[in-house]
């Protein structure tokens, strides 16, 4: 049964979910090596709502610029091309994430806030541990729980069995998903991300964010997302029905060379991020 369900999901999800024409064009440009920041700014400027969100992100305390950013082209200069790509991805995925995920006990907006928080926390951790691509960490953090949205949408009947099994045996949802479906939200999320043409390191981070010891291609990136996920759950961002059933793995901390004090400092820094999320996503 599990294999059949998995194949049906992958067959139906052929591409990124539908966005506005402007957002979709901007996202495609970010993946085109021949495009420039100016090309992207021209497209974004046709959508007042999207423009406002990009400017809100650029003006957030998270980026800490002294003066107000007033144009998209200026935001691109300040944020940088790679950061702009992450911002565009985050904003275009909002409608996809920003819904009730009932099977996981998440109200509308909860998973979206958790995902953005995890993306920002991943970026924060990546900077601290000097990971070579902080924006790749942002993307992996943003997408780490995409499988929850997919499963909530496609396996409605089985979700009740997963909830019952999780409650009766004290299993995490990932463990209960595996028992009922033969795969979990990490597995399906990674396969969907692969279909959406994200690179293999991001795909691996999605597949292994609850079990970072399974990562082989880029264990550091997976460890970053694992720790960021834990930090966001500790702050109450998108806990849902099973959020606190995923412990922080010591091997991830050892790999990143983070001690208890540094984790406490990261949680404090991430708390400041959570205050910005509401402003950025308003």
Backbone torsions as a table, in degrees:
resi	resn	phi	psi	omega
1	UNK	NA	-43.3	-177.5
2	UNK	-57.7	-43.6	-179.6
3	UNK	-63.4	-40.1	-179.5
4	UNK	-64.3	-45.0	179.7
5	UNK	-62.9	-44.8	-178.9
6	UNK	-60.4	-44.8	-179.5
7	UNK	-66.0	-36.8	178.3
8	UNK	-64.6	-42.6	179.2
9	UNK	-62.1	-48.1	-177.1
10	UNK	-66.5	-30.0	178.1
11	UNK	-69.9	-39.1	-176.5
12	UNK	-78.4	-28.3	179.8
13	UNK	-97.0	93.1	-175.6
14	UNK	-96.6	-22.6	-174.7
15	UNK	-151.8	175.9	173.9
16	UNK	-56.1	149.4	180.0
17	UNK	-62.1	157.1	-176.9
18	UNK	-67.0	134.5	176.3
19	UNK	-121.6	-180.0	171.7
20	UNK	-62.7	154.7	-178.3
21	UNK	-57.8	-39.1	-178.6
22	UNK	-66.5	-47.6	-179.4
23	UNK	-62.7	-41.0	-179.4
24	UNK	-63.6	-42.8	179.0
25	UNK	-64.9	-42.2	-180.0
26	UNK	-62.8	-41.2	-179.8
27	UNK	-64.9	-41.4	178.2
28	UNK	-62.7	-39.0	179.4
29	UNK	-64.0	-34.8	179.9
30	UNK	-65.4	-22.8	-179.3
31	UNK	-94.4	-4.2	-178.9
32	UNK	-95.3	113.1	-177.1
33	UNK	-62.8	-16.3	-179.8
34	UNK	-87.4	-10.7	-177.9
35	UNK	-81.6	157.6	179.3
36	UNK	-118.5	168.8	176.7
37	UNK	-60.4	-35.2	178.8
38	UNK	-64.7	-41.0	177.2
39	UNK	-57.3	-45.2	-178.8
40	UNK	-66.4	-42.3	-178.1
41	UNK	-63.0	-36.3	179.2
42	UNK	-63.4	-41.8	179.9
43	UNK	-68.0	-48.7	-178.1
44	UNK	-58.0	-37.8	-175.0
45	UNK	-63.7	-16.6	177.9
46	UNK	-77.2	-13.3	-178.4
47	UNK	-116.4	103.3	-176.5
48	UNK	-58.2	-39.3	-178.6
49	UNK	-67.3	-43.0	179.7
50	UNK	-66.9	-40.9	176.6
51	UNK	-57.8	-45.3	-178.2
52	UNK	-61.6	-38.4	-179.2
53	UNK	-69.1	-41.0	177.5
54	UNK	-61.8	-43.0	-179.8
55	UNK	-67.6	-36.7	178.0
56	UNK	-62.8	-41.3	177.3
57	UNK	-63.1	-45.7	-178.4
58	UNK	-63.8	-31.4	-177.5
59	UNK	-92.7	2.4	-178.7
60	UNK	-71.2	154.0	178.9
61	UNK	-62.4	-20.7	180.0
62	UNK	-57.7	-37.1	179.5
63	UNK	-91.7	-18.2	167.9
64	UNK	64.2	34.3	178.6
65	UNK	-82.4	143.3	-172.5
66	UNK	-72.2	-32.1	-176.6
67	UNK	-116.8	159.0	-176.2
68	UNK	-73.1	133.0	176.9
69	UNK	-89.5	129.1	-172.5
70	UNK	-117.0	-13.2	-180.0
71	UNK	-131.7	156.1	179.6
72	UNK	-63.8	-41.8	-179.3
73	UNK	-61.7	-37.4	177.1
74	UNK	-68.7	-38.9	178.3
75	UNK	-61.1	-38.2	179.3
76	UNK	-64.4	-42.5	179.2
77	UNK	-62.3	-42.8	-176.2
78	UNK	-74.4	-46.2	-177.6
79	UNK	-73.9	-33.6	-173.6
80	UNK	90.4	154.3	-174.4
81	UNK	-62.5	-44.6	-177.9
82	UNK	-64.9	-41.4	178.3
83	UNK	-65.3	-41.0	178.7
84	UNK	-58.1	-41.7	178.4
85	UNK	-58.6	-41.3	179.4
86	UNK	-67.0	-41.3	179.5
87	UNK	-62.5	-45.6	179.3
88	UNK	-60.4	-44.7	178.9
89	UNK	-60.4	-46.4	-178.6
90	UNK	-60.7	-45.6	-176.6
91	UNK	-71.3	-34.4	179.5
92	UNK	-72.6	-25.8	179.5
93	UNK	-84.9	-4.9	-173.0
94	UNK	-57.7	-48.1	-178.4
95	UNK	-63.6	-31.5	179.3
96	UNK	-68.2	-41.4	-177.4
97	UNK	-85.1	-31.1	-166.3
98	UNK	-81.6	67.6	-179.8
99	UNK	-147.6	165.3	176.8
100	UNK	-68.3	132.8	175.9
101	UNK	-115.6	76.0	-167.4
102	UNK	-58.8	-39.8	-177.8
103	UNK	-59.9	-23.4	-179.4
104	UNK	-106.8	11.3	178.3
105	UNK	68.1	31.9	-177.3
106	UNK	-113.5	124.3	176.5
107	UNK	-72.1	167.0	178.3
108	UNK	-57.6	130.5	178.8
109	UNK	94.1	-20.7	-176.4
110	UNK	-63.4	-48.4	-177.5
111	UNK	-68.4	-34.9	178.5
112	UNK	-63.5	-47.0	179.0
113	UNK	-63.7	-39.9	178.5
114	UNK	-63.1	-42.3	-177.2
115	UNK	-67.6	-43.0	177.5
116	UNK	-67.0	-40.6	177.2
117	UNK	-61.1	-41.5	179.0
118	UNK	-66.6	-37.1	177.4
119	UNK	-63.0	-46.6	-179.8
120	UNK	-67.8	-39.6	178.0
121	UNK	-66.7	-37.8	177.1
122	UNK	-62.2	-41.7	178.3
123	UNK	-63.4	-40.7	179.3
124	UNK	-63.3	-47.8	-179.9
125	UNK	-64.6	-43.3	-179.7
126	UNK	-57.9	-40.0	177.6
127	UNK	-64.7	-41.0	-177.7
128	UNK	-67.7	-40.0	-177.2
129	UNK	-90.9	4.1	177.9
130	UNK	61.8	39.7	171.9
131	UNK	-66.0	139.4	-170.6
132	UNK	-65.6	-20.7	-179.1
133	UNK	-135.4	94.4	-179.1
134	UNK	-66.2	-30.0	-179.3
135	UNK	-74.0	-31.1	174.2
136	UNK	-65.4	-37.6	175.9
137	UNK	-63.3	-40.1	177.2
138	UNK	-58.0	-48.6	-177.8
139	UNK	-63.4	-45.0	179.7
140	UNK	-62.6	-40.9	177.3
141	UNK	-64.6	-40.5	-179.4
142	UNK	-62.9	-37.6	-172.8
143	UNK	-96.3	-2.9	-167.8
144	UNK	-58.3	-32.6	-177.9
145	UNK	-107.9	20.8	-179.7
146	UNK	-58.6	-27.7	178.7
147	UNK	-62.1	-28.3	178.6
148	UNK	-66.0	-41.5	177.7
149	UNK	-62.4	-43.6	-177.9
150	UNK	-63.5	-49.6	-178.1
151	UNK	-64.8	-40.0	178.6
152	UNK	-60.0	-33.4	-177.4
153	UNK	-80.5	-34.5	-169.0
154	UNK	-108.5	-17.9	-175.3
155	UNK	-124.5	48.0	-176.9
156	UNK	-52.6	-44.8	-177.4
157	UNK	-65.7	-38.0	-177.1
158	UNK	-77.1	-22.3	-177.9
159	UNK	-57.8	-39.6	-179.6
160	UNK	-63.4	-36.5	177.2
161	UNK	-66.7	-39.0	179.6
162	UNK	-63.8	-44.5	179.6
163	UNK	-61.6	-45.4	-178.6
164	UNK	-62.5	-45.4	-179.4
165	UNK	-65.4	-41.7	179.3
166	UNK	-61.5	-43.5	-178.8
167	UNK	-70.5	-41.2	-175.0
168	UNK	-74.5	-29.9	-176.8
169	UNK	-114.8	3.4	178.1
170	UNK	65.9	30.6	179.4
171	UNK	-87.1	152.9	168.9
172	UNK	-68.7	161.5	178.8
173	UNK	-62.7	-34.8	179.8
174	UNK	-60.8	-42.0	178.9
175	UNK	-67.9	-41.7	179.4
176	UNK	-68.1	-39.0	175.9
177	UNK	-57.2	-43.9	-177.6
178	UNK	-63.1	-41.2	-179.3
179	UNK	-65.2	-45.0	-173.6
180	UNK	-80.6	-43.6	-171.8
181	UNK	-100.2	-25.2	-173.3
182	UNK	92.3	-2.9	175.8
183	UNK	-153.7	166.5	-179.3
184	UNK	-123.6	-178.0	-176.1
185	UNK	-65.6	-25.1	175.3
186	UNK	-67.5	-45.1	-178.3
187	UNK	-61.6	-51.9	-176.0
188	UNK	-70.5	-34.8	177.7
189	UNK	-63.0	-39.7	-179.6
190	UNK	-68.8	-36.9	-179.5
191	UNK	-71.0	-35.5	176.0
192	UNK	-67.2	-43.3	178.2
193	UNK	-61.4	-35.4	177.1
194	UNK	-65.0	-41.8	177.6
195	UNK	-65.2	-30.2	179.0
196	UNK	-83.0	5.1	174.3
197	UNK	70.0	30.8	170.2
198	UNK	-81.1	153.3	-172.2
199	UNK	-71.1	164.4	-170.7
200	UNK	-65.3	-25.7	178.3
201	UNK	-71.5	-40.8	176.0
202	UNK	-65.8	-42.9	177.9
203	UNK	-58.0	-44.0	-180.0
204	UNK	-65.0	-40.7	179.8
205	UNK	-62.1	-37.7	176.6
206	UNK	-66.8	-43.5	-176.0
207	UNK	-68.0	-26.7	-170.7
208	UNK	-124.4	18.0	-172.7
209	UNK	-67.6	-21.3	174.1
210	UNK	-90.4	-17.9	179.6
211	UNK	-132.4	73.8	-173.5
212	UNK	-62.0	-19.5	179.0
213	UNK	-67.7	-14.0	179.4
214	UNK	-80.9	-13.7	-175.1
215	UNK	-72.0	133.6	-179.9
216	UNK	-120.1	-37.5	-175.4
217	UNK	-73.4	-44.9	179.8
218	UNK	-148.6	75.9	-178.5
219	UNK	-57.0	-30.4	-177.7
220	UNK	-66.5	-44.0	179.6
221	UNK	-63.4	-44.2	178.7
222	UNK	-62.2	-40.3	178.5
223	UNK	-63.7	-38.9	178.5
224	UNK	-60.5	-47.9	-179.3
225	UNK	-65.9	-39.2	178.1
226	UNK	-58.8	-48.3	-179.4
227	UNK	-67.2	-41.3	179.0
228	UNK	-61.5	-41.6	178.3
229	UNK	-60.8	-46.0	178.7
230	UNK	-61.1	-43.4	-179.5
231	UNK	-61.4	-44.6	-179.2
232	UNK	-65.8	-39.3	176.3
233	UNK	-65.6	-37.0	177.8
234	UNK	-63.2	-29.7	-180.0
235	UNK	-88.7	1.6	177.8
236	UNK	82.7	16.9	180.0
237	UNK	-87.7	101.4	175.4
238	UNK	68.6	47.1	-178.7
239	UNK	-66.7	-46.4	179.7
240	UNK	66.2	-159.9	-174.8
241	UNK	-75.8	-25.4	-171.8
242	UNK	-129.4	11.1	-171.1
243	UNK	-53.3	-42.6	-175.0
244	UNK	-87.6	9.9	176.9
245	UNK	-91.0	6.3	179.1
246	UNK	-112.3	99.5	-176.5
247	UNK	-72.6	156.7	175.0
248	UNK	-75.2	123.6	-175.7
249	UNK	-84.9	129.4	-178.3
250	UNK	-61.6	-35.3	-178.1
251	UNK	-63.7	-30.5	177.5
252	UNK	-68.7	-42.0	178.1
253	UNK	-65.5	-41.1	179.4
254	UNK	-63.4	-42.3	-179.4
255	UNK	-62.8	-40.5	-178.8
256	UNK	-85.3	-5.0	-178.7
257	UNK	58.5	46.7	178.3
258	UNK	-109.3	131.7	176.6
259	UNK	-103.3	-179.1	-175.1
260	UNK	-60.7	-41.2	-179.9
261	UNK	-64.1	-41.3	179.7
262	UNK	-66.0	-36.0	176.3
263	UNK	-64.6	-43.4	177.5
264	UNK	-59.3	-41.5	179.0
265	UNK	-66.5	-37.8	178.0
266	UNK	-66.4	-39.3	177.5
267	UNK	-62.8	-40.8	178.0
268	UNK	-63.1	-45.0	179.4
269	UNK	-64.8	-39.4	179.7
270	UNK	-68.1	-29.9	176.4
271	UNK	-60.2	-39.4	176.5
272	UNK	-64.7	-33.2	177.4
273	UNK	-63.7	-41.8	-176.4
274	UNK	-61.0	-31.8	178.0
275	UNK	-67.6	-26.8	-179.5
276	UNK	-82.2	-25.3	-173.8
277	UNK	-58.4	-44.8	-178.9
278	UNK	-60.1	-39.9	-179.7
279	UNK	-69.4	-43.1	-177.0
280	UNK	-65.4	-39.0	-172.5
281	UNK	-95.8	1.7	-178.3
282	UNK	-60.4	NA	NA
